[in-house]
Structures are given as structure tokens and as C-alpha cells.
């Protein structure tokens, strides 16, 4: 046998063969086979199979050690006799069109010496679909076919026990010790028919679709725009997209948009110069906010008219086009990031921008991320620049550069030191994504790198400049050789990055060692030592035209902040504030939530520009951002404390620091509301951005099976057809049109089964479309034995080649009520659809082809008596087309 029921000549033998196969027994040919009306009784081997309306309902087992002797069918009565060492039996069946009665008398050779068990009746579980399992002698239930009544018992029997077995529900009759004659009776009443397939209403329809696969942004807009409202109608992007650019200021944003549309959405994009005196064609426009388009936009929505601050933009989308009106080049670039999140695939496979009116600008001009470079930074930080930070509108990147491969001082190299050309490439990638790079070289404190060491280990070089040689952490600020080394490194940094600002560190000066204790520094007030070092570094940088940033913790008293205030007693570093140039930018870091954040006001009152700085605590990010905005800070910086050779494992070891980017970006852009109230998972958003699209965009076709669908799926669990609706659905980023009737009822193409009258043996779908792979949404109506072939697909390709794919139960397909896993990696659960009567489980099976082939026809066929193959949807995808560069 090649599969359960695949080549059986009589329906009555189906369940018999299954039972025998599971028990490993040989199967005999039928020795008695009669039918009357819709009923059929077959005897083969040690089994009696009762069928009705062609479906096998019951397997009856004669008493042990007996075998069939004779049978007679007369009218509506059937008599069977069994005899052997176990005694002799007389079975009398009485049959009516929809009922069967059976009485059995079995005489034992001698009275039973112990309790007698007779495993007499096994019921096909398909008969019970939609009802609870039997537990008593009499079982009456409403099934998917109608009312079914079953009574199994016996005069003198102590009880009837029901058990679930591999082939169905088995009734076991138990008789007392000493019994000589066993009486058993059975009554079965069934509906006048099983399920009935509906006639087709037409032919399946093939729909070529622009995009049947693609991944779009389905999260909230991030960061949250300052104001927007949805419009009435979308802008639809065809395969050809026109981008009109008003001037060269906006060309970088336009080029970024073109690259994105081509790589992510397979659009062919033409960039064209445009001016207000030219006709406005349908497309995407990038122009200054102060242009004639402003009045046209304001006529549709007055909120779009007021002047914009720096980095601001207005974005509108309507059927006529998408208009981006920006205050400057930065605003245009951020508008493109918002537009990328707005792009959406409709249930018809169209790429659209929903109708929208949006006015947006940042609350902070400075929105930065701090990182520590090591040799893995090109992989980690390069990807973060392009996939996370720039899309979230961060515009500054503070790169801590302790561990570069210094040209003048190779003695400072560590195994994880980053080549300077790799650091420069990171800067290029950042600037291409509208992020300014600000190098950070720790000075005075956290200077382990100057001593060729890491925290806690002995110095291996430059010990002579250490303020405390036993704890090589801070350098001596009164030693000229200190500045020869530091200025060498600063010169390399400035030459490499050519920055506007450089961050000189200067935090946590007293964390390790004895600052101010060397012979050159003894007796000097520590705040003066601190201030003198800052002044000298500042003078060096200003001569090079570079602004200075520094950490602020050593300049705060404990009464001026709730954490990171290290400038109090006994050394009073805070007094250095009066000695520092007021053009130094104070980077004021606080990492713990606090009821107030007074430090920004402290620094602002003394004339400093301030950047608030946060880390991984999300509540602190929200609270400090709002306080910093109220106090007039220049912006916010989100720190990341990984690096020093461990960036390879950073995502795994410190996921909270990466999730914090999402909340920080949201809060730094718009401080008025808490980012934590928006309902998204920061880590989930980060993962979405980090991994990028999981599937490439693909064109293809949809097969609408609705005209030939012949069975409402809800009927298979006994629910009303209205409980399951057919509609267009996305699965695994691929589009499917689930078969439905005019009222929207979810249906399937159901093939031949003994449980379904009027269904075809096969259906043929004329496709005539190219594809690289096909995905079928399918199931079976009823369970079959594992590894049974229940049906299959046969594809006829353009060159006459035929590809046949048999469907094995448990590998590629299972019944709608069977949620066990599938063994074929090409198959996986698609949807679990819930009804009041139970759930429907549908499987997606994806069949790859060898390259792109034109599929002429798909034949869907049945190969099993009971299983009932079901097909709900078919989608084909084509190979990614080559997108030509637009002129």
C-alpha cells in the first residue's frame, strides 16, 4: 500500500486496513460485502466494517478466538455467524434508511471464570466532528453533519467503557464472572447525508500584483511628530516614481529617498530639478517651506502655514503627490525618514503613502548618541548609524576614541584598537546619514589608555606621567610631558575627523588613585589643578578652531543634583566653574530618575551651554529630557557604555542599552509627552530596525479561488458560516486573498471525500504567470494516518516540464482541527481562526522552483477517501527585478 486508502476498492475496507496496518497484521480480502440503501456491511479478516453514505463509521470486532462462518442479507436484515474456540456468535442487523440496529448473542464454551471484556466497537472520530466524545452507553449529539445517536450496551453487561485509540473511540463491554451467554446491542442513527459541496460560481481568477511581498513599518511613527492628522485619500506609488527637487540643498535627501525606494520597494525613480514656475507633476516634491507650495498646502490645512524652526518640515500626501516643504537640508532629510515609515502596502499589493498633513520639528537642536569605539565598531556602529540612529533622527554621534591605532604612539595599541581609516569610514557613514561626528578623548581622568592598560591593571607604559603610578588612571596636569603625549593624540584626532567640537572627558576624577598627590601637584587646590588642565586643553583646541565639550559631574555640588555631583566637599571641584571659559559646552550626565533635575539651570545660570545626558534607565530619559528642555538645554545625549573589546557581544550582553535608543530618540525629538505612554516595546522596535526587512520585496500574482470555492470552512467545526470571514491577509509579509463568497464568508476549494458529496476529484488552475516560488494556504477537512498521501499539486511549466508534489499527512498538511507541528520545513502554521465551536488551523506550504519559471497550470488533486484536501489561497512571487538607474 502506498498510502491510507490510496488503492482500496471498497470503502468498507478503508478503516479496516488502517487498523490492521497500525497493529502490524495481514489483511484478508472481504469475505462478505453487501449494501442496502446507503448502508454497507463488509467482513474481512477479524473485522466487520459498517459504512453509510460511503463513509466508514464503525469497526466491529467479533469475540476473541472466533472467525466468520457465514452471512446472509435478506431485504433490510443482515445475519452474520462467527464460530471458533472462543464460542459462537449470531449477529442480526436491522437497517432503515438512516438507522442501524444490531443485536448479538455470543455463547461461551464454558461459563466465564473471571470478568469478561469485549472490545467490540470502534467509532470513526470523523463521525463525531463538532460534538463531545462519548462517555456513556447512549450518546446523542449534534455534529457537523447533523444529529447522530449511538447506543452501545448489552443485557447483563456490567458497564460500557469508552477509550480513545489510534483509530477512533472504542467501546468495551464488561461482563461479570460466571456468565455463559453474552448479549450486546448497538443502535446508530445518522443524518440523511454528510456534507454537500456547493456548485462553482465561475472560474478562478489570476491577478498579477505589483507587490505581493514586502515589509512595511507597522509601528507608531517614531519619533512622534509634533502635529499631524490623517487625510482622506492616499498617494499611490506606481513602478515609476518622479522625485522633484527644488534646489541642491535638498538633493542629498532626494538621493537618499531614491536609493531607499529602489532597494526596498523596487521602484524606478527619476530625480528632476523643479522650480515654482514649472508645472507641478504628480510625484514627490522636496522644496523650501518658504515657497509658493506653502500657500497651496496651507489652503488644505492651515496648520502647515506658520514658519518652521531649523530642522523643521511639512509633509502632505494626497492623490496628487507627496509634498515635503522643509526649513533646511536637515528638515528635508528628517522628512524622508518619516516618509519611509509612512510607506504602506495595501491589501491589493499597492505601495501607498496614506493621506496625511504633518508639521514637525525637533525640540532639541542637539540629539546625540555616545559610543566607545573598538575593532568591531564598523560592523556594530556602522549598522546602527544606517538602520537605527539616522531613521530615528539622531543628528550627533559622540565617538569615544581611546583605542585608535595611533600613528605616533603605537605603544598604546590594544588588541581591540581600531585602525584610523576604519574610524574615518564610520564618520563618512554618519555624515551621509545626517549625523555630525564629535570625537571624545578622555583626558585627565579615565586615562588608562595612556598607560597601555585597562581598569585595575598595572601600567605598562608612560608611568612617569601618572598622577598615582600605583593606580594609573589620571595623568599629572603639572608635567609638560603629559601634554606632549596628549597633544600628539589630539592632533591625530583633529587631523582625522576635522570636527567642530571635541569632547575632553574630565569625569569622575577621584574614582581611582590619589589625584593631586604627586610631588608636582602636592599642596595645590584640586579644583585649580582641574581648571588649569581644562584651560590648557581648551586653548590648544581653540587655536585649531575647535569647540570644547566636557562632562559636568565634577562641577556640581551634591545639593545641585541627585546623582553625578562629584564636586562637593572636601575638595570642592565645583569652584572650578568660575575659572572655566564660558564657551565650553557642559555635558551634564545623570543616569538615575530624580524628582527634580536642577543641574541644567545651575550651569545655564553661570553662562554655560548644556547638553543633558542619559543612559539606560527609561524613566530617567523621559524625566531628564523634559527638565532639560524647560531649563533651556541645547540638547540631549544618549550614552552607550560598551566597547573596550566587548562590542562583539554588546547586543547580547547589554540589550537594555540598545532598547534605550528608541525611547531617547522619541523623547529628545518631542519632549511634551512621555515616550513611555505610547504603548510600544522599545526592544521590539529596536529589533525591527536592527534586523531590517526579513523578506525582499517581490512582485507576483494572486489566485482568487472564490468563484470555485465550494465549502464554508466554519462548517467543518459546526459553526455558522458567518463566524469566519474571508478577506485579504498578510502572512510572513506575503499577501493572500482568502476565498470567500459575496457575503464575505470564508470558503475553501474542497476535493472529493466520502464525507462530502458533489466535490470534484481535482481542480485545474490556469496560471500563465512567472514565479520563483508558490505558497499554498491549505489543510484537510479530516485527519488521516501519519504519512498517508492525502492529495497533491501538479505543476505544468512553460517548457512542458511537470512538477508533482504529493501531500503527506503530518509533513506538509494536517486537518483543520489538528494543530500538531509539521515535519516539512517548507510548511508552517499560517492562521488559527477561532469560532464559538472551535478553531480552524490553516497551513502555509511554500514550494520553490528552480529559477523563475512560467507556471502554465496547477492541478490540485485528492488521493484519499476521507481526508478531503482543502485549498484556501495561492500566491506566487517572481524574482526580484533589475531596477535600472534613472537618469
Protein Blocks (a to p, Z undefined) as FASTA:
>chain_A
ZZehklccbfklmmmmmmmmmnopacdddfbdcdehjbccddehjbdcddeehiafbdcd
ddehiacfbdcdehjaccdddddjkbccdddddddfkbccdddddddfbdcfbdcdddfb
ccdfklmgoiacdfbfbdcdddfkbccddddddehiabdcddddfkbccddddddehiab
dcddddddddfbdcdddddfbdcdddddfblcdcddfbdcddddfbdcddfbdcdddfbd
cdddfblklmmmmmmmmmmmmmmnopacddddddfkbccddddddddfbbfklmmmmmmo
mklmpccdehiacddddfkbccdddfblmlmmmmmmmmmmmpccdfkopacddddddddd
dfbfbdcddddddfklmmmmmmmmmmmmmmnopabdcddfklacdfklmmlpcfkbccfk
lmmmmmmmmmmnopacdddddehiaplmmnopaehiacfehklmpmblmlcfbacfkbfk
lmmmmmmmmmmmmmmnopabdceejpakllgojehkamklgopafklmmmmmmmmmmmmm
mmnopacdddfklmpcfklocbhpakbcfklmmlmmmmpcfkbccddddfbdcfbdfklm
mmmmnopacdddddfbmklmmmmmmmmmmnopabdcddddeeehilmmmmmmmmmlmmmm
mmmmmmmmmmmbcfklnopafklmmmmmmnopabdcdddddddfklmpcbdfklmnopaf
klpccddddeehiacdddddfkopacddddddfkbghiafbdcddfkpacfbdcdddddf
bdcdehiafbdcddddfkopacdddddehiloccfklccdcfbfkbccfbdcddfkbccd
ddddddddehjaddfbacdddfbfklopadfbdcdddddddddddZZ
